[in-house]
Structures are given as C-alpha cells and as structure tokens.
Amino acid sequence: MISSSLQSAAANVRLAVFDVDGVLTDGKLLFGENGEALKIFNTLDGHGLKMLKQAGVKTAIITGRRSVFVEKRSSDLGVDFLYQGREDKFVALNELLQEEGQGITLEEVAYIGDDLPDLPAIRQVGFGCTVPNGHYYVREHSSAVTLNRGGEGAAREFCDFILAAKGKLDDMLASYLK
C-alpha cells in the first residue's frame, strides 16, 4: 500500500532526476574495443521521461560517468539538464537548482538512484526512490523502492507513479486508445 504522504510528495514534483548506471541501465558495464563503456537503455523508461516532460515536469540526469551514449540518449529524450562525471550527486543537484532550477525547491524534486553516491540526494528531496537491485543501504533509506529492476522498467514505474500522483496518468494513457 502506498502512503498518502508519498503520493502527496510525488504530486508536488516539478523536477525528476535520474541516475544512469543501475537505473536507466541494468548497471552492467560493457566495454567497446576502444575502451568506451557501452550502455543499453530500456525504451519503456525513455517514453516515461517523455511523458513527464509532456506533463510539464522537468527532467535531469546526474551520473558519475561520462559517456557520449548518455549524451545522445539525453538529447533524444529531450532531457532538460544533463550533469555527467559527477560522483557528488547532491552537490550537482543543488548546483542545478541554483543555476537553472527556475525556483524549484528540494521538496519539489523526485530522485531515483541505486548506489551510495545517490543517497544524499535521495534522502533530501521530496520523493526519493531506488530500485530493488540497488545497494541495500540505499533501499533502507529511500522513501520508495520500485518493483522493477534498474534497466528493466524501474524508471518508467517511477515516472508513472509521479504522473498518477499528479492525476495525469489515466488521461495520458487513454489518449493512446483514440
């Protein structure tokens, strides 16, 4: 059962922030012949980000690694803010809010991550979430844990929950039946 306080927090979200490795991907690293880390993204997750944007929610990616693949995926999805090479996720989030946040407060942020560098942000935002294959300590200190694993629809589940809490998901889904 989902608590009313969790639904209320998700209803207030104006910015949704995503980690990459372990959330938008399954966390496994596959290296190409030139040493680049290849990424496999889930298309369901990508459409969830697009739906958030359609509903007026800003989106951001904050990741500890740098990758041209993340830059490409971010661009393809129309992600509003991309911060790469940042292990200090909470510091990066605060920079984003100060520099580009358009008056968004921490209480109006949803953050989904899977490992210890994500934990300070998960604990300080209005709606902090993780995945079932995330680090146990992060699961213990998150407001919510998705049913789906990272890279297997967890980000979509996160997006759908926010949209449902805002009262927008049903109408968005119904539009696909027309």
NORFEN-V683949 format. One record per pair of residues at least 12 apart in sequence whose C-alpha atoms are under 10 Angstrom apart, sorted by the first residue. I is the first residue (numbers start at 1). J is the second residue. D is the distance in whole Angstrom. If there is no record, write none. Layout:
BEGIN
i:I j:J d:D
i:I j:J d:D
END
This chain:
BEGIN
i:2 j:144 d:9
i:4 j:165 d:10
i:5 j:126 d:10
i:5 j:127 d:10
i:5 j:143 d:10
i:6 j:126 d:9
i:6 j:127 d:7
i:6 j:128 d:9
i:6 j:143 d:7
i:6 j:144 d:8
i:6 j:161 d:10
i:6 j:162 d:10
i:6 j:165 d:9
i:7 j:127 d:9
i:7 j:161 d:8
i:7 j:162 d:8
i:7 j:164 d:9
i:7 j:165 d:5
i:7 j:166 d:8
i:8 j:126 d:9
i:8 j:127 d:9
i:8 j:162 d:10
i:8 j:165 d:7
i:8 j:166 d:9
i:9 j:107 d:8
i:9 j:108 d:8
i:9 j:109 d:9
i:9 j:110 d:8
i:9 j:125 d:9
i:9 j:126 d:6
i:9 j:127 d:6
i:9 j:128 d:9
i:9 j:143 d:10
i:9 j:162 d:9
i:9 j:165 d:8
i:9 j:166 d:10
i:10 j:107 d:10
i:10 j:108 d:8
i:10 j:109 d:8
i:10 j:110 d:7
i:10 j:126 d:7
i:10 j:127 d:6
i:10 j:128 d:9
i:10 j:158 d:9
i:10 j:159 d:10
i:10 j:161 d:7
i:10 j:162 d:5
i:10 j:163 d:8
i:10 j:164 d:9
i:10 j:165 d:6
i:10 j:166 d:7
i:11 j:108 d:9
i:11 j:110 d:10
i:11 j:126 d:10
i:11 j:127 d:9
i:11 j:161 d:9
i:11 j:162 d:6
i:11 j:163 d:8
i:11 j:164 d:8
i:11 j:165 d:5
i:11 j:166 d:4
i:11 j:167 d:8
i:11 j:168 d:10
i:12 j:57 d:10
i:12 j:107 d:8
i:12 j:108 d:5
i:12 j:109 d:8
i:12 j:110 d:9
i:12 j:126 d:8
i:12 j:127 d:9
i:12 j:162 d:9
i:12 j:165 d:8
i:12 j:166 d:7
i:13 j:56 d:10
i:13 j:57 d:7
i:13 j:58 d:9
i:13 j:104 d:9
i:13 j:105 d:9
i:13 j:106 d:9
i:13 j:107 d:8
i:13 j:108 d:4
i:13 j:109 d:5
i:13 j:110 d:6
i:13 j:111 d:10
i:13 j:125 d:10
i:13 j:126 d:8
i:13 j:127 d:8
i:13 j:162 d:7
i:13 j:163 d:9
i:13 j:165 d:9
i:13 j:166 d:8
i:14 j:52 d:9
i:14 j:53 d:10
i:14 j:55 d:10
i:14 j:56 d:8
i:14 j:57 d:5
i:14 j:58 d:6
i:14 j:59 d:9
i:14 j:101 d:10
i:14 j:103 d:10
i:14 j:104 d:7
i:14 j:105 d:9
i:14 j:106 d:10
i:14 j:107 d:9
i:14 j:108 d:5
i:14 j:109 d:6
i:14 j:110 d:8
i:14 j:162 d:10
i:15 j:52 d:9
i:15 j:53 d:9
i:15 j:56 d:9
i:15 j:57 d:6
i:15 j:58 d:5
i:15 j:59 d:6
i:15 j:60 d:7
i:15 j:80 d:9
i:15 j:81 d:10
i:15 j:97 d:10
i:15 j:101 d:8
i:15 j:104 d:7
i:15 j:105 d:9
i:15 j:106 d:9
i:15 j:107 d:10
i:15 j:108 d:7
i:15 j:109 d:5
i:15 j:110 d:6
i:15 j:111 d:8
i:16 j:49 d:9
i:16 j:52 d:8
i:16 j:53 d:10
i:16 j:57 d:7
i:16 j:58 d:6
i:16 j:59 d:5
i:16 j:60 d:6
i:16 j:61 d:9
i:16 j:108 d:9
i:16 j:109 d:6
i:16 j:110 d:5
i:16 j:111 d:6
i:16 j:112 d:8
i:16 j:127 d:9
i:16 j:128 d:10
i:16 j:158 d:9
i:16 j:159 d:8
i:16 j:162 d:9
i:17 j:49 d:10
i:17 j:58 d:9
i:17 j:59 d:6
i:17 j:60 d:5
i:17 j:61 d:6
i:17 j:62 d:7
i:17 j:79 d:10
i:17 j:81 d:9
i:17 j:82 d:10
i:17 j:93 d:8
i:17 j:109 d:7
i:17 j:110 d:6
i:17 j:111 d:5
i:17 j:112 d:6
i:17 j:113 d:9
i:17 j:121 d:10
i:17 j:122 d:10
i:17 j:128 d:10
i:18 j:49 d:10
i:18 j:59 d:8
i:18 j:60 d:6
i:18 j:61 d:5
i:18 j:62 d:6
i:18 j:63 d:8
i:18 j:82 d:10
i:18 j:110 d:9
i:18 j:111 d:6
i:18 j:112 d:5
i:18 j:113 d:6
i:18 j:114 d:10
i:18 j:118 d:10
i:18 j:129 d:10
i:18 j:155 d:8
i:18 j:158 d:10
i:19 j:60 d:9
i:19 j:61 d:6
i:19 j:62 d:5
i:19 j:63 d:5
i:19 j:64 d:8
i:19 j:83 d:10
i:19 j:84 d:10
i:19 j:89 d:9
i:19 j:111 d:8
i:19 j:112 d:6
i:19 j:113 d:5
i:19 j:114 d:8
i:19 j:115 d:9
i:19 j:117 d:10
i:19 j:118 d:8
i:19 j:130 d:10
i:19 j:150 d:10
i:19 j:155 d:10
i:20 j:39 d:9
i:20 j:41 d:9
i:20 j:61 d:7
i:20 j:62 d:7
i:20 j:63 d:6
i:20 j:64 d:8
i:20 j:65 d:9
i:20 j:70 d:8
i:20 j:84 d:10
i:20 j:112 d:9
i:20 j:113 d:8
i:20 j:114 d:9
i:20 j:150 d:9
i:20 j:151 d:9
i:20 j:155 d:10
i:21 j:39 d:8
i:21 j:40 d:10
i:21 j:41 d:10
i:21 j:63 d:8
i:21 j:64 d:9
i:21 j:65 d:9
i:21 j:113 d:9
i:21 j:114 d:8
i:21 j:115 d:9
i:21 j:150 d:8
i:21 j:151 d:8
i:22 j:112 d:10
i:22 j:113 d:7
i:22 j:114 d:6
i:22 j:115 d:8
i:22 j:130 d:10
i:22 j:131 d:8
i:22 j:133 d:8
i:22 j:134 d:7
i:22 j:135 d:10
i:22 j:149 d:8
i:22 j:150 d:5
i:22 j:151 d:7
i:22 j:152 d:10
i:22 j:154 d:10
i:23 j:41 d:9
i:23 j:42 d:10
i:23 j:45 d:9
i:23 j:112 d:7
i:23 j:113 d:6
i:23 j:114 d:7
i:23 j:115 d:10
i:23 j:130 d:8
i:23 j:131 d:7
i:23 j:133 d:9
i:23 j:134 d:9
i:23 j:148 d:10
i:23 j:149 d:8
i:23 j:150 d:4
i:23 j:151 d:6
i:23 j:152 d:8
i:23 j:153 d:9
i:23 j:154 d:7
i:23 j:155 d:7
i:24 j:39 d:9
i:24 j:40 d:8
i:24 j:41 d:6
i:24 j:42 d:7
i:24 j:43 d:10
i:24 j:45 d:7
i:24 j:46 d:8
i:24 j:61 d:10
i:24 j:70 d:10
i:24 j:112 d:10
i:24 j:113 d:9
i:24 j:149 d:10
i:24 j:150 d:6
i:24 j:151 d:5
i:24 j:152 d:8
i:24 j:153 d:8
i:24 j:154 d:8
i:24 j:155 d:6
i:24 j:156 d:9
i:25 j:39 d:7
i:25 j:40 d:6
i:25 j:41 d:5
i:25 j:42 d:7
i:25 j:45 d:10
i:25 j:149 d:9
i:25 j:150 d:6
i:25 j:151 d:4
i:25 j:152 d:8
i:25 j:153 d:9
i:25 j:154 d:10
i:25 j:155 d:9
i:26 j:39 d:9
i:26 j:40 d:8
i:26 j:41 d:8
i:26 j:42 d:9
i:26 j:133 d:9
i:26 j:149 d:7
i:26 j:150 d:5
i:26 j:151 d:4
i:26 j:152 d:7
i:26 j:153 d:10
i:26 j:154 d:10
i:27 j:39 d:9
i:27 j:40 d:9
i:27 j:114 d:9
i:27 j:133 d:9
i:27 j:134 d:9
i:27 j:150 d:7
i:27 j:151 d:7
i:28 j:40 d:9
i:28 j:151 d:10
i:36 j:66 d:10
i:36 j:67 d:8
i:36 j:68 d:9
i:36 j:69 d:9
i:37 j:65 d:9
i:37 j:66 d:9
i:37 j:67 d:7
i:37 j:68 d:9
i:37 j:69 d:9
i:38 j:67 d:8
i:38 j:68 d:9
i:38 j:69 d:7
i:38 j:70 d:9
i:39 j:67 d:9
i:39 j:68 d:10
i:39 j:69 d:7
i:39 j:70 d:8
i:39 j:73 d:10
i:40 j:69 d:9
i:40 j:70 d:10
i:40 j:151 d:8
i:41 j:69 d:10
i:41 j:70 d:9
i:41 j:73 d:8
i:41 j:150 d:10
i:41 j:151 d:6
i:41 j:152 d:9
i:41 j:153 d:10
i:42 j:150 d:9
i:42 j:151 d:6
i:42 j:152 d:6
i:42 j:153 d:7
i:42 j:154 d:9
i:42 j:155 d:9
i:42 j:156 d:9
i:43 j:151 d:9
i:43 j:152 d:9
i:43 j:153 d:8
i:43 j:156 d:9
i:44 j:151 d:10
i:44 j:152 d:8
i:44 j:153 d:6
i:44 j:154 d:9
i:44 j:155 d:8
i:44 j:156 d:6
i:44 j:157 d:9
i:45 j:150 d:10
i:45 j:151 d:8
i:45 j:152 d:8
i:45 j:153 d:6
i:45 j:154 d:7
i:45 j:155 d:5
i:45 j:156 d:4
i:45 j:157 d:8
i:45 j:158 d:9
i:45 j:159 d:8
i:45 j:160 d:10
i:46 j:73 d:9
i:46 j:74 d:9
i:46 j:76 d:9
i:46 j:77 d:7
i:46 j:78 d:10
i:46 j:79 d:10
i:46 j:153 d:9
i:46 j:155 d:8
i:46 j:156 d:7
i:46 j:159 d:10
i:47 j:77 d:8
i:47 j:155 d:10
i:47 j:156 d:7
i:47 j:159 d:9
i:48 j:77 d:10
i:48 j:153 d:9
i:48 j:155 d:7
i:48 j:156 d:5
i:48 j:157 d:8
i:48 j:158 d:8
i:48 j:159 d:5
i:48 j:160 d:7
i:48 j:163 d:9
i:49 j:74 d:10
i:49 j:77 d:7
i:49 j:78 d:9
i:49 j:79 d:8
i:49 j:155 d:8
i:49 j:156 d:7
i:49 j:158 d:10
i:49 j:159 d:7
i:49 j:160 d:9
i:50 j:76 d:10
i:50 j:77 d:6
i:50 j:78 d:7
i:50 j:79 d:8
i:50 j:159 d:9
i:51 j:156 d:10
i:51 j:159 d:8
i:51 j:160 d:9
i:51 j:163 d:8
i:51 j:168 d:10
i:51 j:169 d:9
i:51 j:172 d:8
i:51 j:173 d:10
i:52 j:156 d:10
i:52 j:159 d:7
i:52 j:160 d:8
i:52 j:162 d:8
i:52 j:163 d:7
i:52 j:168 d:10
i:52 j:169 d:10
i:53 j:77 d:9
i:53 j:78 d:8
i:53 j:79 d:8
i:53 j:80 d:9
i:54 j:172 d:9
i:55 j:163 d:8
i:55 j:166 d:9
i:55 j:168 d:7
i:55 j:169 d:9
i:55 j:172 d:9
i:57 j:80 d:10
i:57 j:109 d:10
i:57 j:159 d:10
i:57 j:162 d:9
i:57 j:163 d:9
i:58 j:78 d:10
i:58 j:79 d:8
i:58 j:80 d:6
i:58 j:81 d:8
i:58 j:101 d:9
i:58 j:104 d:10
i:58 j:109 d:9
i:59 j:74 d:10
i:59 j:77 d:10
i:59 j:78 d:8
i:59 j:79 d:5
i:59 j:80 d:5
i:59 j:81 d:7
i:59 j:82 d:9
i:59 j:109 d:10
i:59 j:110 d:10
i:60 j:74 d:9
i:60 j:78 d:10
i:60 j:79 d:6
i:60 j:80 d:6
i:60 j:81 d:4
i:60 j:82 d:6
i:60 j:83 d:8
i:60 j:93 d:9
i:60 j:96 d:9
i:60 j:111 d:9
i:61 j:74 d:8
i:61 j:79 d:7
i:61 j:80 d:8
i:61 j:81 d:6
i:61 j:82 d:5
i:61 j:83 d:6
i:61 j:84 d:8
i:61 j:89 d:10
i:61 j:93 d:10
i:61 j:111 d:10
i:61 j:112 d:10
i:62 j:81 d:8
i:62 j:82 d:6
i:62 j:83 d:5
i:62 j:84 d:6
i:62 j:85 d:8
i:62 j:86 d:7
i:62 j:87 d:9
i:62 j:88 d:9
i:62 j:89 d:7
i:62 j:90 d:9
i:62 j:92 d:7
i:62 j:93 d:8
i:62 j:96 d:10
i:62 j:111 d:10
i:62 j:113 d:9
i:62 j:118 d:9
i:63 j:82 d:8
i:63 j:83 d:6
i:63 j:84 d:5
i:63 j:85 d:6
i:63 j:86 d:6
i:63 j:87 d:7
i:63 j:88 d:9
i:63 j:89 d:7
i:63 j:92 d:10
i:63 j:113 d:9
i:63 j:117 d:10
i:63 j:118 d:9
i:64 j:83 d:8
i:64 j:84 d:6
i:64 j:85 d:4
i:64 j:86 d:4
i:64 j:87 d:5
i:64 j:88 d:8
i:64 j:89 d:8
i:64 j:117 d:8
i:64 j:118 d:10
i:65 j:83 d:9
i:65 j:84 d:6
i:65 j:85 d:5
i:65 j:86 d:7
i:65 j:87 d:8
i:66 j:83 d:9
i:66 j:84 d:5
i:66 j:85 d:5
i:66 j:86 d:9
i:67 j:84 d:8
i:67 j:85 d:9
i:68 j:84 d:10
i:70 j:82 d:9
i:70 j:84 d:9
i:71 j:83 d:10
i:71 j:84 d:9
i:80 j:100 d:10
i:81 j:96 d:8
i:81 j:100 d:9
i:81 j:101 d:10
i:82 j:96 d:9
i:83 j:95 d:10
i:83 j:96 d:9
i:86 j:117 d:9
i:87 j:116 d:10
i:87 j:117 d:6
i:87 j:118 d:8
i:88 j:117 d:6
i:88 j:118 d:8
i:88 j:120 d:9
i:88 j:121 d:9
i:89 j:113 d:10
i:89 j:116 d:10
i:89 j:117 d:6
i:89 j:118 d:6
i:89 j:119 d:9
i:89 j:120 d:8
i:89 j:121 d:7
i:89 j:122 d:10
i:90 j:117 d:8
i:90 j:118 d:7
i:90 j:119 d:8
i:90 j:120 d:6
i:90 j:121 d:5
i:90 j:122 d:8
i:90 j:123 d:10
i:90 j:124 d:8
i:90 j:125 d:10
i:91 j:120 d:9
i:91 j:121 d:8
i:92 j:121 d:9
i:93 j:106 d:9
i:93 j:109 d:10
i:93 j:111 d:10
i:93 j:121 d:7
i:93 j:125 d:10
i:94 j:106 d:8
i:94 j:121 d:9
i:97 j:109 d:10
i:105 j:125 d:8
i:105 j:126 d:9
i:106 j:121 d:9
i:106 j:124 d:7
i:106 j:125 d:5
i:106 j:126 d:6
i:106 j:127 d:9
i:107 j:124 d:8
i:107 j:125 d:5
i:107 j:126 d:4
i:107 j:127 d:8
i:108 j:125 d:7
i:108 j:126 d:6
i:108 j:127 d:8
i:109 j:121 d:9
i:109 j:122 d:9
i:109 j:124 d:9
i:109 j:125 d:5
i:109 j:126 d:6
i:109 j:127 d:6
i:109 j:128 d:8
i:110 j:122 d:8
i:110 j:124 d:10
i:110 j:125 d:6
i:110 j:126 d:6
i:110 j:127 d:5
i:110 j:128 d:6
i:110 j:129 d:8
i:110 j:158 d:9
i:110 j:159 d:10
i:110 j:162 d:8
i:111 j:123 d:9
i:111 j:124 d:9
i:111 j:125 d:7
i:111 j:126 d:8
i:111 j:127 d:6
i:111 j:128 d:5
i:111 j:129 d:6
i:111 j:130 d:8
i:111 j:142 d:10
i:111 j:158 d:9
i:112 j:127 d:9
i:112 j:128 d:6
i:112 j:129 d:5
i:112 j:130 d:5
i:112 j:131 d:8
i:112 j:142 d:9
i:112 j:144 d:9
i:112 j:145 d:9
i:112 j:146 d:9
i:112 j:150 d:10
i:112 j:154 d:9
i:112 j:155 d:8
i:112 j:158 d:8
i:113 j:128 d:8
i:113 j:129 d:7
i:113 j:130 d:5
i:113 j:131 d:7
i:113 j:134 d:8
i:113 j:135 d:10
i:113 j:138 d:8
i:113 j:139 d:10
i:113 j:142 d:9
i:113 j:150 d:9
i:113 j:155 d:10
i:114 j:129 d:8
i:114 j:130 d:5
i:114 j:131 d:6
i:114 j:132 d:8
i:114 j:133 d:7
i:114 j:134 d:4
i:114 j:135 d:6
i:114 j:136 d:9
i:114 j:137 d:10
i:114 j:138 d:7
i:114 j:139 d:8
i:114 j:142 d:10
i:114 j:145 d:10
i:114 j:149 d:10
i:114 j:150 d:8
i:115 j:130 d:8
i:115 j:131 d:10
i:115 j:133 d:10
i:115 j:134 d:6
i:115 j:135 d:5
i:115 j:136 d:9
i:115 j:137 d:8
i:115 j:138 d:6
i:115 j:139 d:9
i:116 j:134 d:9
i:116 j:135 d:7
i:116 j:136 d:10
i:116 j:137 d:8
i:116 j:138 d:6
i:117 j:138 d:9
i:118 j:130 d:9
i:118 j:138 d:8
i:119 j:135 d:10
i:119 j:137 d:9
i:119 j:138 d:6
i:119 j:139 d:9
i:119 j:141 d:8
i:119 j:142 d:8
i:120 j:138 d:10
i:120 j:141 d:10
i:121 j:142 d:10
i:122 j:138 d:8
i:122 j:141 d:8
i:122 j:142 d:6
i:122 j:143 d:8
i:122 j:144 d:10
i:123 j:138 d:9
i:123 j:141 d:7
i:123 j:142 d:7
i:123 j:143 d:8
i:124 j:142 d:10
i:125 j:143 d:10
i:126 j:143 d:9
i:127 j:142 d:9
i:127 j:143 d:7
i:127 j:144 d:8
i:127 j:162 d:9
i:128 j:141 d:9
i:128 j:142 d:6
i:128 j:143 d:5
i:128 j:144 d:7
i:128 j:145 d:9
i:129 j:141 d:9
i:129 j:142 d:5
i:129 j:143 d:6
i:129 j:144 d:5
i:129 j:145 d:6
i:129 j:146 d:7
i:129 j:154 d:10
i:129 j:155 d:10
i:129 j:158 d:8
i:130 j:142 d:6
i:130 j:143 d:8
i:130 j:144 d:6
i:130 j:145 d:5
i:130 j:146 d:6
i:130 j:147 d:10
i:130 j:149 d:9
i:130 j:150 d:9
i:130 j:154 d:9
i:130 j:155 d:9
i:130 j:158 d:9
i:131 j:144 d:8
i:131 j:145 d:5
i:131 j:146 d:5
i:131 j:147 d:7
i:131 j:148 d:7
i:131 j:149 d:6
i:131 j:150 d:6
i:131 j:151 d:10
i:131 j:152 d:10
i:131 j:153 d:10
i:131 j:154 d:7
i:131 j:155 d:9
i:131 j:158 d:10
i:132 j:144 d:10
i:132 j:145 d:6
i:132 j:146 d:6
i:132 j:147 d:7
i:132 j:148 d:7
i:132 j:149 d:6
i:132 j:150 d:8
i:132 j:154 d:9
i:133 j:145 d:9
i:133 j:146 d:10
i:133 j:147 d:10
i:133 j:148 d:9
i:133 j:149 d:6
i:133 j:150 d:7
i:134 j:149 d:8
i:134 j:150 d:8
i:144 j:158 d:9
i:145 j:158 d:9
i:146 j:158 d:7
i:146 j:161 d:10
END
